[in-house]
């Protein structure tokens, strides 16, 4: 308790010292001690003595007053020391606490660092493990890539196709064994070298051209390349394609090549087989048609004589069989053209109504011969002009009508013609309907198949070759039309043909009726020159003739008044295209019209592309087309109200004459030049013919194919000028194929030529006699 009281007074004194300082705290303590001593002294004396005396009290107070300063000084000093010690202790304690806290923080941080280091160590171990795993996987991948690279290289090297790669600078960067074998160099000799250092000079332009095409278009290309390998010419189908990076930049060229030598040889063999097949079919058709025409003609003559009923039946059978065989020949020829994709459609402006009338005349005749009724039904506006191929369309309808008549034994045949206006334009619909035996429903899907013949009611195949309807379908599709059949067995059949109509205006019949023209005729065949000269002079023109290209160029230089050049395309010294090119090279002759004379107008126009010419005329020259050409060039038309010349009676020609002669050309020439002028042309051909044959024989014996082809060309033109169609076609074969066949074949052609000339001239003399009578 004493300790507690002492502590309390000590704290009070300490607070006084702190609050008021040493001096004021001593004064307060001193006063307090005096007061306490006074009070205690009074209390002591009062309790002890029973009374309080001033002397006693003062003695005590004086004693306290004298002793208390020293005691208070000591106490204050002690308190100061105690406070200092306390502050020191508190400071030390605080520092110790701070130190302890710092130590704890450091220990915690150290523990954290240790934990982090442990985690980092674990992460390091894991990273090392993953790195080891990645290294192992990378090594495995590299091994696999190496194996795949070796496998790919083995595959590429073992491939029968060649391969190479060039960078953007055109330097070889890789290839396979096949390419090394083809080029004859190793990869070490190829890689790092350019095209100029690898390929031969004759191949460099072609290689660079295709490379530039790939670079410019950024597209792959395919080319067939012939290249010598081991002293043998081989063919390769090359595919070149650009190598593009992810940014779309060209970084090289890849090329693959496949040996197609066997395929090329097969194609050539197939082409030869096609040619042989075509020649065989043409020869067979001609050789068989000649006696067949005799059969048809003699049978027709027999039918006009007095015959018994049985004999007339026999003759009708012979006549019908011969006509059927002739139709089969036509189908075979068309089938060959379809097979060789040479079925051309030549459209012309024709009057649809007039064309239908021609078909009706034919259909009515063959139906009448069998005692059948023939009906025609028309609907829609048919008196129009449209672009159609009359020959092909007539062949389609004849096939359908012939079939209808052949398979109809009673009743009749109906031809329906309709013009329909549809959303995509006008169409022509033609239907052939019969009351014949009909076609079983299960056979109708196959009726247009090649060589297919539907069985009749007895189960036997129908009569015929089985190609007529197939050819008909091909012709209709070539004219962009459709054909389909509907039939009921025992009730008849219906064949519907639908063709798009391209309407046009009536053909403009032009003729030249202007001033007399001064014309240079360039023609190497004298007979052709004489006929063309007669045609032109008969129209009032003046003609100067040049037989060679050099003569033509000289005349162009010397003749100042020329109005027109008629230029043959095939001349003995220089070709017509070169003559035209040299004429056009001189600007003085820019306004001089040039018209090409050629047997093939389309081919001539292709040869003369880029040369300024004014047209082309087919040989032999057609007077109508000649007049039209002159009218177009010089802009003058004849009067449209000229009085028409009286029509002569139509010629009665045998099928042999029609097969051997170009009747249209002959009648055109006769009507233009007169019968006497045409006779003179025929006599000129008769005089020139032995010379041509002799020159052909000499050229063949000396194996001079160039002369052989040249003479055949002249003979072809001369024969065409007088309408010897069969001779012209044979001479064309000799011209086109004379350089590819052996001497024996050319000799056989020459023998055939002489026979064809004899046949043709005999038919020509007969036709001239008929023309003379008709005139």
SVG drawing of the C-alpha trace seen along z (x, -y; Angstrom):
<svg xmlns="http://www.w3.org/2000/svg" viewBox="-57 -30 84 93">
<polyline fill="none" stroke="black" stroke-width="0.4" points="0.0,0.0 2.9,-2.2 4.4,-1.4 1.2,-2.4 1.0,-5.7 4.7,-6.4 4.1,-5.6 1.1,-7.9 3.1,-10.9 5.9,-10.1 3.7,-10.2 2.2,-13.5 5.6,-15.0 6.7,-13.6 3.6,-15.2 4.3,-18.6 7.9,-18.5 6.7,-17.6 4.0,-20.2 5.7,-23.2 9.3,-22.5 11.8,-21.9 11.5,-25.3 7.7,-25.6 7.4,-22.0 9.9,-22.5 8.0,-25.6 4.7,-23.7 6.3,-20.7 8.1,-22.9 4.8,-24.7 3.0,-21.4 5.6,-20.0 5.4,-23.1 1.6,-22.8 1.8,-19.1 4.4,-19.5 2.3,-22.2 -0.8,-20.0 1.0,-17.0 2.7,-18.9 -0.5,-20.3 -2.1,-17.0 0.8,-15.3 1.0,-17.8 -2.7,-18.0 -2.9,-14.2 0.2,-13.7 0.1,-16.8 -3.5,-17.6 -2.6,-21.1 -0.9,-22.9 1.8,-25.3 3.1,-27.7 6.8,-27.1 6.5,-23.4 4.6,-23.9 7.0,-26.5 10.0,-24.3 8.6,-21.5 7.7,-23.8 11.2,-25.5 12.8,-22.1 10.7,-21.0 11.5,-24.3 15.1,-23.8 15.3,-20.1 12.7,-19.9 14.6,-21.9 17.5,-19.4 15.1,-16.5 13.0,-18.0 16.1,-18.6 17.1,-15.1 13.6,-13.9 13.3,-16.1 16.7,-15.0 15.7,-11.4 12.5,-12.0 14.4,-13.4 16.6,-10.4 13.7,-8.2 11.9,-9.9 15.0,-9.8 15.4,-6.1 11.8,-5.6 11.9,-7.4 15.1,-5.5 13.4,-2.3 10.3,-3.2 12.5,-4.2 14.4,-1.0 11.2,0.9 9.8,-0.8 13.0,-0.2 13.0,3.4 9.4,3.6 10.4,2.0 13.3,4.3 11.2,7.3 8.7,6.2 11.4,5.6 12.9,8.9 9.5,10.5 9.0,8.7 12.4,9.8 11.7,13.3 8.3,13.2 10.0,11.8 12.7,14.3 10.1,17.0 8.3,15.6 11.5,15.4 12.3,19.0 8.8,20.0 9.2,18.1 12.6,19.6 11.1,23.0 8.3,22.2 10.9,20.8 13.0,23.9 9.9,26.1 9.0,24.0 12.6,24.3 12.5,28.0 9.2,28.1 10.5,25.8 13.6,28.0 11.4,31.0 9.2,29.4 12.2,28.2 13.7,31.7 10.3,33.0 10.1,30.3 13.7,31.1 12.8,34.8 9.6,34.1 11.6,31.7 14.2,34.4 11.4,36.9 9.7,34.4 13.0,33.7 13.5,37.4 10.0,37.8 10.5,34.9 13.7,36.3 12.0,39.6 9.1,38.0 11.5,35.9 13.4,39.0 10.1,40.8 8.9,37.8 12.2,37.6 12.0,41.3 8.4,40.9 9.3,37.9 12.4,39.6 10.6,42.9 7.7,41.0 7.4,41.6 6.5,37.9 9.2,35.3 9.3,32.4 11.4,29.3 11.3,26.0 12.7,22.7 12.9,19.6 11.7,16.1 14.9,15.4 14.4,18.4 17.2,20.4 16.7,24.2 16.3,25.0 15.2,28.7 14.2,31.5 13.6,35.3 15.4,38.2 13.0,38.3 13.8,34.7 17.5,35.5 17.0,38.4 15.1,36.2 17.5,33.3 20.6,35.6 22.1,33.8 22.5,34.4 20.8,32.3 24.3,30.8 24.5,29.7 21.0,28.2 20.5,26.6 21.8,23.0 21.6,22.7 19.2,20.6 17.0,21.7 19.6,20.5 22.2,22.7 20.1,25.8 17.8,25.9 18.8,25.8 18.6,22.6 15.6,23.8 13.6,24.5 14.5,21.3 11.9,19.0 9.0,21.4 10.1,22.0 10.4,18.3 7.1,17.5 5.2,19.9 7.1,18.8 6.1,15.2 2.5,16.2 2.4,18.0 4.0,15.0 1.7,12.4 -1.5,14.3 -0.7,16.0 -2.5,19.0 -1.4,22.5 -1.1,23.5 -0.9,26.8 1.3,27.2 2.3,30.2 6.0,30.2 8.1,32.3 11.6,33.0 14.3,35.4 15.2,38.1 17.9,40.6 17.7,39.7 14.0,40.2 11.3,37.5 9.1,37.8 6.0,35.8 5.3,34.4 2.2,32.8 3.7,30.0 1.7,28.3 3.3,25.0 1.9,23.2 3.1,20.3 4.5,20.8 2.9,18.2 3.8,17.3 1.4,16.4 1.6,12.7 0.5,13.5 3.9,12.8 5.4,14.9 8.4,16.8 9.0,19.4 7.6,21.7 6.7,25.4 6.5,27.6 5.2,31.2 5.5,33.2 4.0,36.5 5.2,38.6 2.3,38.7 4.3,40.1 2.1,43.2 -1.0,41.1 0.2,38.8 1.0,41.8 -2.4,43.2 -4.0,39.8 -2.1,39.7 -3.0,43.3 -6.7,42.4 -6.5,39.4 -5.1,41.5 -7.8,44.1 -10.5,41.3 -9.1,40.1 -8.9,43.6 -12.4,44.2 -13.6,41.0 -11.9,41.9 -13.2,45.4 -16.8,44.2 -16.6,41.6 -15.1,44.2 -17.6,46.8 -20.5,44.4 -19.3,43.3 -18.5,46.8 -21.8,48.2 -23.9,45.2 -22.8,45.4 -24.3,48.9 -27.1,48.0 -28.0,45.0 -28.0,47.3 -30.4,49.6 -32.7,46.8 -32.7,45.3 -33.2,48.6 -36.0,49.6 -37.7,46.3 -37.5,46.8 -38.9,50.4 -41.8,49.1 -42.7,46.8 -42.9,49.7 -45.6,52.3 -45.2,54.8 -47.3,57.6 -48.7,57.1 -46.0,59.4 -43.2,57.8 -44.4,54.4 -44.4,55.6 -40.9,56.9 -39.7,53.6 -41.4,51.6 -39.6,53.8 -36.3,53.2 -36.9,49.5 -37.9,49.2 -34.9,51.3 -32.5,49.2 -34.0,45.9 -33.7,47.3 -30.1,48.3 -29.4,44.8 -30.9,43.3 -28.7,45.6 -25.7,44.3 -26.7,40.7 -27.1,41.7 -23.7,43.4 -22.0,40.3 -23.8,38.1 -22.9,40.5 -19.3,40.3 -19.5,36.5 -21.2,36.7 -18.5,39.1 -15.8,36.6 -17.7,33.6 -17.8,32.1 -21.5,31.7 -21.8,28.0 -25.0,26.0 -25.0,23.4 -28.0,21.1 -29.5,18.9 -32.4,16.6 -35.3,18.8 -39.1,18.3 -40.6,20.8 -43.8,21.2 -42.0,21.9 -39.8,24.4 -42.8,26.3 -44.4,26.3 -41.3,28.0 -41.4,30.6 -45.1,31.2 -44.5,31.9 -42.0,34.6 -44.1,36.1 -47.2,36.2 -45.3,38.0 -43.9,40.8 -47.3,41.2 -49.1,41.5 -46.8,44.2 -47.9,46.3 -51.6,45.4 -51.6,43.4 -53.4,40.1 -51.1,37.1 -52.4,34.1 -50.8,30.8 -51.9,28.5 -50.6,25.0 -51.1,22.6 -49.6,19.3 -47.8,16.8 -45.5,18.9 -45.0,16.6 -41.8,15.2 -38.1,15.2 -35.9,17.0 -32.2,18.1 -32.4,21.9 -30.3,24.6 -32.7,25.8 -30.6,28.8 -30.3,30.2 -33.9,29.4 -35.1,31.0 -33.1,34.1 -34.7,34.3 -38.2,34.1 -37.5,36.5 -36.2,39.1 -39.3,38.7 -41.7,38.7 -40.0,41.7 -40.2,43.6 -43.9,42.7 -44.7,43.9 -42.6,47.0 -44.3,48.2 -47.9,47.1 -49.9,49.7 -53.3,48.0 -54.6,44.6 -52.3,41.7 -49.5,39.3 -50.1,35.8 -47.5,32.9 -48.3,30.2 -46.4,26.9 -46.9,24.3 -45.3,21.0 -45.4,20.4 -44.5,17.1 -42.9,18.1 -41.3,16.0 -37.8,16.7 -38.9,15.8 -40.6,17.4 -40.3,21.2 -41.2,23.5 -42.9,26.7 -43.2,29.5 -45.0,32.8 -45.1,35.9 -48.1,38.0 -48.9,41.4 -51.5,44.2 -48.9,46.9 -47.9,49.8 -46.7,47.6 -43.8,48.1 -44.1,50.1 -43.9,47.9 -40.9,49.7 -39.0,49.0 -39.6,45.3 -36.8,44.2 -34.3,46.1 -35.7,45.2 -33.1,42.5 -30.1,44.7 -27.5,45.5 -28.1,48.8 -31.3,49.5 -34.2,50.9 -37.5,51.4 -39.1,54.8 -42.3,55.0 -45.5,56.8 -44.0,60.1 -41.0,59.6 -38.5,59.1 -36.4,56.0 -37.7,53.3 -36.3,52.9 -33.5,50.3 -30.0,49.5 -30.9,48.2 -29.0,45.0 -31.6,42.7 -33.3,41.5 -29.9,41.1 -28.7,38.9 -32.0,37.0 -31.6,36.3 -28.0,35.1 -29.1,32.8 -31.9,31.3 -29.6,30.8 -27.1,29.1 -29.8,26.7 -30.4,26.0 -33.8,27.7 -35.5,30.7 -37.1,33.8 -39.3,36.3 -41.7,39.2 -45.1,40.3 -46.7,43.5 -49.4,46.1 -48.7,49.5 -51.1,50.4 -52.4,46.8 -49.5,44.8 -46.7,42.5 -46.0,38.8 -42.6,37.2 -42.4,33.5 -39.5,31.3 -39.1,27.8 -36.6,25.3 -35.9,21.7 -36.6,19.2 -34.3,16.3 -36.4,14.0 -34.7,11.9 -35.5,9.9 -35.8,11.3 -32.5,11.6 -31.6,8.5 -31.0,9.5 -28.2,7.1 -26.6,6.7 -24.1,4.3 -25.4,1.9 -22.8,-0.9 -19.9,-1.9 -17.5,0.6 -14.7,1.6 -11.0,2.3 -10.3,5.5 -7.0,7.3 -7.7,11.1 -4.9,13.1 -5.5,16.8 -3.0,19.5 -5.4,22.0 -6.1,20.9 -9.6,22.5 -10.6,20.7 -9.2,17.5 -11.1,17.9 -14.4,18.5 -14.0,15.6 -12.9,13.4 -16.0,14.4 -18.2,13.7 -16.8,10.3 -16.6,9.3 -20.2,10.4 -21.1,7.8 -19.2,5.1 -16.0,5.0 -12.4,4.9 -10.2,7.7 -6.4,8.0 -5.0,11.4 -2.0,12.2 -1.0,15.9 1.5,15.5 2.0,13.4 5.0,11.6 3.0,10.7 0.2,9.4 2.6,7.1 4.1,5.8 0.7,5.0 -0.4,3.3 2.7,1.0 2.2,0.3 -1.6,0.2 -2.9,-3.1 -6.6,-2.7 -7.3,0.5 -10.7,0.5 -10.5,4.0 -8.2,7.0 -9.6,10.5 -6.8,12.4 -6.5,16.2 -5.1,17.4 -2.9,20.2 -0.4,19.2 2.6,21.1 5.3,18.6 3.9,16.7 0.6,17.1 -2.2,14.6 -1.9,13.4 1.7,12.3 0.6,10.6 -2.1,8.7 0.4,7.9 2.9,6.4 0.2,4.4 -1.0,3.0 2.5,2.1 2.4,-0.7 0.1,-3.5 -0.6,-4.5 -2.9,-1.4 -4.8,-1.8 -8.0,-2.6 -7.7,0.2 -10.2,3.0 -8.9,6.6 -11.3,9.6 -9.9,13.0 -10.8,16.0 -10.6,19.3 -12.2,22.7 -12.5,22.2 -13.7,18.7 -13.4,19.3 -9.8,20.5 -8.9,17.5 -10.4,15.0 -8.3,16.5 -5.1,16.4 -5.8,12.7 -6.5,11.6 -4.7,8.3 -4.7,7.5 -7.1,4.9 -9.2,6.8 -12.8,6.1 -14.2,9.7 -13.8,13.2 -15.6,15.2 -15.8,18.9 -14.5,20.7 -16.0,21.4 -17.5,17.9 -21.2,17.7 -22.6,14.9 -25.2,13.8 -22.5,13.5 -20.2,11.7 -22.9,9.2 -23.7,8.7 -20.0,8.2 -19.7,5.6 -22.8,3.8 -21.5,3.7 -18.1,2.4 -19.2,-0.2 -22.6,-1.1 -24.9,-0.7 -27.9,1.6 -29.7,2.6 -33.2,1.4 -35.6,3.6 -38.4,3.4 -36.4,5.2 -38.6,7.5 -38.0,11.0 -36.8,13.4 -39.2,16.2 -38.7,19.4 -37.6,22.4 -38.8,25.9 -37.0,27.6 -34.4,30.0 -35.0,33.7 -31.7,35.0 -30.7,38.5 -29.3,39.1 -26.0,40.0 -25.8,36.6 -26.7,34.9 -23.9,36.9 -21.2,36.2 -22.0,32.6 -22.5,29.3 -25.7,28.5 -26.3,25.2 -22.9,23.9 -23.3,25.1 -26.8,23.6 -25.6,20.4 -22.7,20.2 -24.8,21.0 -27.4,18.4 -24.7,15.8 -22.3,16.7 -24.5,18.6 -24.3,22.2 -21.6,21.7 -19.2,20.0 -19.7,22.8 -19.0,25.3 -15.7,23.6 -14.8,23.8 -15.5,27.5 -13.4,28.0 -10.6,26.1 -10.8,28.4 -10.7,31.4 -7.5,30.1 -5.9,29.3 -6.9,32.5 -4.3,34.8 -1.6,32.3 -2.6,32.2 -2.8,36.0 0.6,36.3 2.2,33.8 0.6,35.7 2.1,39.0 5.5,37.5 5.5,35.8 4.4,39.1 7.1,41.2 9.8,38.7 8.2,38.5 7.9,34.8 5.0,34.3 5.1,30.5 4.5,30.5 1.9,33.3 -0.1,31.2 0.3,28.0 -1.0,29.7 -3.9,31.3 -4.8,27.8 -5.0,26.5 -7.0,29.5 -9.4,29.0 -10.0,25.4 -10.4,26.3 -12.9,29.1 -14.9,26.9 -15.1,24.2 -17.0,26.5 -19.1,28.1 -17.3,31.5 -18.1,31.9 -16.9,35.4 -13.6,34.7 -13.2,31.6 -13.7,33.5 -11.3,36.2 -8.6,33.6 -9.1,31.9 -8.3,35.2 -5.2,35.5 -4.2,32.0 -4.7,32.2 -3.3,35.7 -0.9,36.1 2.1,35.3 1.2,37.8 0.6,40.9 2.9,43.3 3.6,43.3 1.3,46.3 -1.7,44.5 -1.1,41.5 -0.9,43.7 -4.2,45.3 -5.7,41.9 -4.5,41.0 -6.2,44.0 -9.4,43.2 -9.1,39.6 -9.0,40.6 -12.1,42.8 -13.9,40.0 -13.0,37.5 -14.5,39.9 -17.7,40.3 -18.0,36.6 -17.4,35.5 -20.0,38.0 -22.5,36.7 -21.5,33.1 -22.0,33.6 -25.5,35.1 -26.4,32.1 -25.1,29.6 -27.3,31.3 -30.3,31.0 -29.5,27.3 -29.2,26.7 -32.7,28.3 -34.2,26.4 -32.8,23.0"/>
</svg>
